[in-house]
Amino acid sequence: NEAVAMMKGEAPENPVEECTVDMQVQAHIPESYIDSTALRLDVYRRIADIKTYEDSSDVVDELIDRFGEPPAAVQGLIDVALLRNMAAELGIYEVKQQQDSLLLYQRKLDLEVGARMSAAMKGRVMVSAGAKPYFAVKIGRNLTPLDTLREALEAGTPEEKKGN
């Protein structure tokens, strides 16, 4: 999208820095679900473009229509794509799982994001303002790392941006 805007002589939209996610979660499209490499690559691209819950729902509906119920690994991939983009919107450029915590890295800590997460997740959020600043979020009891990341990102999102 940025390249197309530049070719048209337009200023690209506010580019959001990509977010990498390093967590223990099954997130791939098995050959047994989509056997064509070309189709699998198209679906990977479609999943990478997921920005909202509505987008993820549309992709799931499309997958069900075309290939049947997606296996858990495909749902994991869809969840990771959505959460990656939600994290990037909050200025988080890396999410890393470390034992029973998730580390959410920001170039410059946004303490408002941290305050919202802390208020919603009492006693589970810590701040590290070192050379590589991050929020550490303790994975909730009986929650998966993905559920915890979703909870933290939803808590960190300002009210006026929720539902977008």
Rosetta silent file (secondary structure, phi, psi, omega in degrees, C-alpha in Angstrom):
SEQUENCE: NEAVAMMKGEAPENPVEECTVDMQVQAHIPESYIDSTALRLDVYRRIADIKTYEDSSDVVDELIDRFGEPPAAVQGLIDVALLRNMAAELGIYEVKQQQDSLLLYQRKLDLEVGARMSAAMKGRVMVSAGAKPYFAVKIGRNLTPLDTLREALEAGTPEEKKGN
SCORE:     score description
SCORE:     0.000 S_00000001
   1 L     0.000  -40.379  178.822    0.000    0.000    0.000 S_00000001
   2 H   -63.201  -43.305 -178.790    2.859    2.364    0.831 S_00000001
   3 H   -63.614  -42.029  179.266    4.563    1.662   -2.509 S_00000001
   4 H   -63.090  -44.341  179.222    1.332    2.267   -4.465 S_00000001
   5 H   -61.311  -42.175 -179.283    0.749    5.569   -2.645 S_00000001
   6 H   -66.153  -38.774  179.381    4.322    6.693   -3.361 S_00000001
   7 H   -65.695  -30.302  177.764    3.988    5.765   -7.079 S_00000001
   8 L   -80.372   -4.480 -178.061    0.840    7.903   -7.238 S_00000001
   9 L    81.228   13.246  179.151    2.816   10.762   -5.714 S_00000001
  10 L   -95.961  155.721  174.019    0.776   10.600   -2.509 S_00000001
  11 L   -76.528  134.377  178.190    2.161   10.513    0.993 S_00000001
  12 L   -65.597  154.084  175.476    1.785    7.035    2.465 S_00000001
  13 L   -57.977  165.176  177.121   -0.565    6.622    5.412 S_00000001
  14 L   -54.477  106.178 -178.306    1.052    6.765    8.814 S_00000001
  15 L   -69.101  134.902  178.046    3.159    3.639    8.510 S_00000001
  16 L  -100.666  130.604 -179.783    2.878    1.410   11.543 S_00000001
  17 L   -63.119  138.730  177.674    6.011   -0.482   12.469 S_00000001
  18 L   -62.909  153.113  177.108    5.677   -4.241   12.076 S_00000001
  19 L  -119.527  130.303  174.563    5.475   -6.336   15.218 S_00000001
  20 E   -96.778  146.500 -178.935    7.195   -9.701   15.540 S_00000001
  21 E  -125.282  123.162  178.316    5.667  -12.383   17.753 S_00000001
  22 E  -123.489   91.387 -176.782    7.741  -15.149   19.348 S_00000001
  23 L  -135.991  159.441  177.763    5.368  -17.335   21.357 S_00000001
  24 L   -84.549   90.074 -179.429    4.732  -21.014   21.939 S_00000001
  25 L  -152.033  140.646  174.976    1.689  -21.462   19.726 S_00000001
  26 L   -74.071  118.769 -177.442    0.846  -23.621   16.727 S_00000001
  27 L  -146.977   87.124  177.712    0.451  -21.149   13.852 S_00000001
  28 L  -163.068  170.294  177.088    0.664  -22.520   10.320 S_00000001
  29 L  -107.721  108.944 -179.742   -1.412  -23.893    7.456 S_00000001
  30 L   -66.718  145.973  175.980   -0.970  -27.662    7.211 S_00000001
  31 L   -60.158  -29.299 -179.974   -0.686  -29.205    3.734 S_00000001
  32 L   -67.707  -19.596  178.701   -3.466  -31.559    4.785 S_00000001
  33 L   -90.389  -47.389  176.850   -5.812  -28.522    5.001 S_00000001
  34 L  -131.224  105.981 -172.949   -4.706  -26.721    1.802 S_00000001
  35 L   -81.250  -22.057  179.698   -2.564  -28.953   -0.403 S_00000001
  36 L   -79.435  124.662  179.773   -1.797  -26.400   -3.144 S_00000001
  37 H   -61.614  -43.147 -179.182    1.323  -24.361   -2.361 S_00000001
  38 H   -61.768  -44.497  178.076    0.054  -21.393   -4.392 S_00000001
  39 H   -64.290  -41.546  179.377   -3.303  -21.386   -2.561 S_00000001
  40 H   -60.463  -43.293  178.674   -1.558  -21.746    0.806 S_00000001
  41 H   -63.539  -40.138  176.813    0.641  -18.712    0.022 S_00000001
  42 H   -60.873  -42.592 -179.698   -2.435  -16.699   -0.987 S_00000001
  43 H   -67.717  -39.282  175.286   -4.133  -17.617    2.302 S_00000001
  44 H   -57.586  -44.486  179.257   -0.968  -16.694    4.260 S_00000001
  45 H   -62.610  -44.191 -179.609   -1.054  -13.264    2.564 S_00000001
  46 H   -60.858  -42.327  179.725   -4.757  -12.870    3.308 S_00000001
  47 H   -66.805  -39.415 -179.563   -4.181  -13.779    6.961 S_00000001
  48 H   -62.026  -25.039 -179.377   -1.223  -11.366    7.252 S_00000001
  49 L   -83.573   -1.301 -178.616   -3.561   -8.506    6.239 S_00000001
  50 L   -65.033  124.173 -179.857   -5.932   -9.099    9.182 S_00000001
  51 L  -120.251  -24.722 -175.371   -6.253   -5.884   11.189 S_00000001
  52 L  -131.699  166.779  175.261   -9.612   -6.172   12.983 S_00000001
  53 H   -59.973  -36.315  178.869  -11.851   -8.823   14.534 S_00000001
  54 H   -63.311  -43.303  176.569  -14.164   -8.330   11.555 S_00000001
  55 H   -57.946  -45.377 -177.182  -11.274   -9.095    9.155 S_00000001
  56 H   -65.764  -37.577  177.951  -10.449  -12.281   11.084 S_00000001
  57 H   -65.192  -41.041  178.341  -14.091  -13.354   11.043 S_00000001
  58 H   -62.208  -43.122 -179.637  -14.264  -12.748    7.270 S_00000001
  59 H   -64.616  -44.013  179.289  -11.131  -14.853    6.703 S_00000001
  60 H   -60.825  -45.707  179.001  -12.481  -17.703    8.866 S_00000001
  61 H   -58.907  -43.704  179.538  -15.812  -17.626    6.980 S_00000001
  62 H   -63.300  -43.146  179.460  -13.969  -17.695    3.646 S_00000001
  63 H   -63.200  -42.394  179.037  -11.766  -20.602    4.768 S_00000001
  64 H   -61.081  -45.415  179.934  -14.794  -22.595    5.954 S_00000001
  65 H   -61.347  -40.658 -173.263  -16.540  -22.004    2.628 S_00000001
  66 H   -89.029  -36.730 -169.913  -13.501  -22.998    0.549 S_00000001
  67 H  -128.688   -4.352 -176.057  -11.681  -25.647    2.607 S_00000001
  68 L    95.098 -179.712 -177.162  -13.866  -26.643    5.566 S_00000001
  69 L   -56.574  125.249 -179.255  -13.422  -25.956    9.275 S_00000001
  70 L   -69.094  138.856  175.863   -9.878  -24.602    9.882 S_00000001
  71 L   -68.660  167.272 -177.240   -7.668  -26.730   12.153 S_00000001
  72 H   -55.320  -37.710 -178.463   -6.320  -25.273   15.425 S_00000001
  73 H   -64.518  -34.572  178.085   -2.969  -24.351   13.810 S_00000001
  74 H   -72.753  -41.460  176.408   -4.753  -22.173   11.225 S_00000001
  75 H   -61.940  -38.418  176.274   -6.872  -20.514   13.925 S_00000001
  76 H   -60.651  -41.594  178.897   -3.625  -19.883   15.844 S_00000001
  77 H   -63.923  -42.784  178.036   -2.152  -18.211   12.765 S_00000001
  78 H   -62.802  -45.262  178.797   -5.244  -16.011   12.378 S_00000001
  79 H   -61.765  -44.340 -179.948   -5.118  -15.056   16.070 S_00000001
  80 H   -62.099  -43.217  179.963   -1.397  -14.237   15.878 S_00000001
  81 H   -60.309  -47.248  179.484   -1.938  -12.052   12.778 S_00000001
  82 H   -61.812  -47.597 -176.913   -4.733  -10.086   14.442 S_00000001
  83 H   -68.472  -33.750  175.546   -2.821   -9.661   17.712 S_00000001
  84 H   -58.501  -46.885 -178.189    0.391   -8.687   15.865 S_00000001
  85 H   -70.498  -36.407  175.276   -1.455   -5.856   14.171 S_00000001
  86 H   -62.906  -42.671  179.898   -3.206   -4.802   17.392 S_00000001
  87 H   -63.124  -44.535  179.843    0.188   -4.720   19.135 S_00000001
  88 H   -59.559  -38.081  177.961    1.737   -2.651   16.331 S_00000001
  89 H   -62.139  -26.059  178.623   -1.100   -0.112   16.689 S_00000001
  90 L   -92.619    8.449  179.116   -0.030    0.320   20.338 S_00000001
  91 L    80.636   15.298  178.685    3.593    0.923   19.319 S_00000001
  92 E   -90.762  123.014 -177.053    4.692   -2.579   20.329 S_00000001
  93 E  -103.923   -8.941  178.085    7.314   -3.871   17.909 S_00000001
  94 E  -153.758  137.346  173.557    8.033   -7.238   19.530 S_00000001
  95 E  -123.206  127.576 -177.266    6.147   -9.748   21.670 S_00000001
  96 E  -134.903  132.374  175.849    8.178  -12.502   23.247 S_00000001
  97 E   -88.215  131.416  177.089    7.109  -15.304   25.562 S_00000001
  98 E  -134.970  107.619 -172.290    9.501  -15.962   28.427 S_00000001
  99 L    49.024 -116.334 -175.407    8.395  -18.772   30.769 S_00000001
 100 L  -100.984   26.199  178.499    5.078  -17.621   32.279 S_00000001
 101 E  -135.155  155.438  171.137    5.258  -14.021   31.032 S_00000001
 102 E  -110.634  132.078  177.826    4.866  -12.107   27.804 S_00000001
 103 E  -103.238  122.298 -177.834    7.305   -9.270   27.144 S_00000001
 104 E  -110.630  105.666 -174.369    5.816   -6.419   25.088 S_00000001
 105 E   -90.820  134.389  173.200    8.608   -4.193   23.727 S_00000001
 106 E  -126.158  146.945  178.284    8.146   -0.539   22.779 S_00000001
 107 L   -61.647  -44.811  176.715   10.873    1.801   21.455 S_00000001
 108 L  -132.057  122.001 -175.267    9.712    4.411   23.994 S_00000001
 109 L   -58.096  128.520  173.341    7.420    3.239   26.762 S_00000001
 110 L   -95.976   99.431 -174.038    3.892    4.583   26.461 S_00000001
 111 H   -68.293  -20.590  175.024    2.986    4.742   30.138 S_00000001
 112 H   -67.772  -41.503  175.769   -0.691    5.356   29.338 S_00000001
 113 H   -59.947  -47.258  179.165   -0.819    1.953   27.628 S_00000001
 114 H   -60.488  -40.681 -179.641    0.941    0.460   30.663 S_00000001
 115 H   -65.263  -41.903  178.720   -1.442    2.173   33.083 S_00000001
 116 H   -64.312  -43.000  178.733   -4.503    0.843   31.238 S_00000001
 117 H   -63.662  -44.396 -179.169   -3.054   -2.698   31.201 S_00000001
 118 H   -61.113  -42.059 -179.132   -2.114   -2.462   34.891 S_00000001
 119 H   -64.199  -39.592 -176.646   -5.567   -1.257   35.897 S_00000001
 120 H   -81.391  -27.323 -172.944   -7.286   -4.095   34.023 S_00000001
 121 L  -121.082   56.452 -173.312   -4.776   -6.830   34.936 S_00000001
 122 L   -43.089  124.286  175.546   -4.100   -6.035   38.570 S_00000001
 123 L    75.878    2.855 -177.175   -0.738   -7.341   39.792 S_00000001
 124 L  -110.828   -0.825 -177.445    0.130   -8.985   36.460 S_00000001
 125 E  -119.870  128.625  175.166    1.920   -6.129   34.655 S_00000001
 126 E  -123.728  156.045 -179.003    5.447   -4.926   35.384 S_00000001
 127 E  -115.770  136.503  172.438    7.478   -2.239   33.611 S_00000001
 128 E  -123.293  115.323 -175.911   11.141   -2.419   32.652 S_00000001
 129 L  -102.177   30.376 -178.995   12.535    0.917   31.495 S_00000001
 130 L   -71.534 -157.715 -177.511   16.038   -0.368   30.659 S_00000001
 131 L   -62.194  -32.714  177.174   17.927   -0.064   27.371 S_00000001
 132 L  -121.531   84.074 -171.995   15.209   -2.140   25.632 S_00000001
 133 L   -64.956  144.950  179.490   12.015   -1.044   27.470 S_00000001
 134 E  -156.833  163.705  168.854    9.083   -3.429   27.814 S_00000001
 135 E  -103.934  133.060  174.043    5.965   -4.355   29.738 S_00000001
 136 E  -103.050  125.654 -178.767    6.024   -7.841   31.272 S_00000001
 137 E  -117.760  119.784  178.803    2.580   -9.420   31.482 S_00000001
 138 E   -70.854  130.888  179.221    2.123  -12.542   33.579 S_00000001
 139 L   -66.339  128.833 -175.695    0.176  -15.216   31.715 S_00000001
 140 L   -65.940  148.205  176.283   -3.168  -15.615   33.469 S_00000001
 141 L   -58.737  132.126 -178.969   -4.084  -18.771   35.358 S_00000001
 142 L    64.539   18.831  176.654   -5.933  -21.125   32.998 S_00000001
 143 L  -114.644  147.932  173.450   -5.210  -18.797   30.049 S_00000001
 144 L   -79.923  163.931  174.196   -3.144  -19.524   26.962 S_00000001
 145 H   -57.484  -38.955  178.557   -0.386  -17.099   25.961 S_00000001
 146 H   -64.445  -41.403  178.032   -2.615  -15.921   23.084 S_00000001
 147 H   -61.813  -40.561 -179.834   -5.549  -15.291   25.449 S_00000001
 148 H   -66.740  -42.221  178.482   -3.245  -13.314   27.739 S_00000001
 149 H   -62.366  -44.159  178.364   -1.862  -11.261   24.844 S_00000001
 150 H   -58.928  -46.336  179.869   -5.411  -10.510   23.644 S_00000001
 151 H   -59.096  -45.807 -178.260   -6.399   -9.469   27.177 S_00000001
 152 H   -65.758  -44.099 -178.098   -3.355   -7.168   27.515 S_00000001
 153 H   -68.101  -40.546  176.916   -3.789   -5.537   24.103 S_00000001
 154 H   -63.891  -39.796  178.547   -7.515   -4.975   24.591 S_00000001
 155 H   -66.353  -37.077 -177.034   -6.808   -3.467   28.008 S_00000001
 156 H   -77.955  -16.344 -178.529   -4.045   -1.260   26.569 S_00000001
 157 L   -77.289  130.510  177.893   -6.151    0.083   23.702 S_00000001
 158 L   -61.990  148.239 -176.996   -7.739    3.490   24.379 S_00000001
 159 H   -52.767  -41.253 -175.992  -11.558    3.426   24.540 S_00000001
 160 H   -68.618  -15.426  178.708  -11.923    5.618   21.438 S_00000001
 161 H  -101.708   -5.754 -179.899   -9.982    3.080   19.327 S_00000001
 162 L   -70.652  144.151  178.985  -11.806   -0.029   20.543 S_00000001
 163 L    87.189   -2.776  177.641  -14.038   -1.749   18.034 S_00000001
 164 L   -87.254    0.000    0.000  -12.009   -0.524   15.026 S_00000001
